[in-house]
Amino acid sequence: MTEQTRSAVEQRLAELGHDVPDVAAPVAAYVPAMQHGDLVFTSGQLPFVGGVLPATGKVGEGAGLVDPEEAKRLAALCALNAIAAVRSVVGDLDKVVRVVKVVGFVASDPAFTGQPGVVNGASELLGHAFGDAGVHARSAVGVAVLPLDTPVEVEITVAVSS
């Protein structure tokens, strides 16, 4: 894709060193994203890179746990995959007029309480990608386990123009 055919969102992501990937194939019976009216809802997105999870396990401090900074990076990858899911439905990411809501799930060691910091990885990437339209409401939830033992999962809801 040339710079001239990329959306402004894709150009801003490229400046950060990110290309919007192809949408990740679902791992169960669902679709990656669904549009209803002017809203697009993504399914929970995992931090797949080329079909592979770069890390697995619980997030926390200590041996055998996924470091919170690494988990924050993984949350950004989840957001990038969510952007890909949105693009698969609307085509042009410049149609996104607002990131409405972000929900981040963090597979957490019982002592870990830094879920908001981890999910900041997704929020910051969305802010860079969409500018003022990337400001959103958000939940950051600690859970015991996530699909495929991924440390992080993110879903987003965006409003789009017709």
Buried (B, 14 or more C-beta within 10 A) or exposed (E): EEEEEBBEBBBBBBEEEBEBBEBBEEEEEEEBBEEEEEBBBBBBBBBBEEEEBBBEBBBBEEEEBBBBEBBBBBBBBBBBBBBBBBBBBBEEBBBBEBBBBBBBBBBBBEEBEBBBBBBBBBBBBBBBBBEEBBBBEBEBEBEEEBEEEBBBBBBBBBBBEE
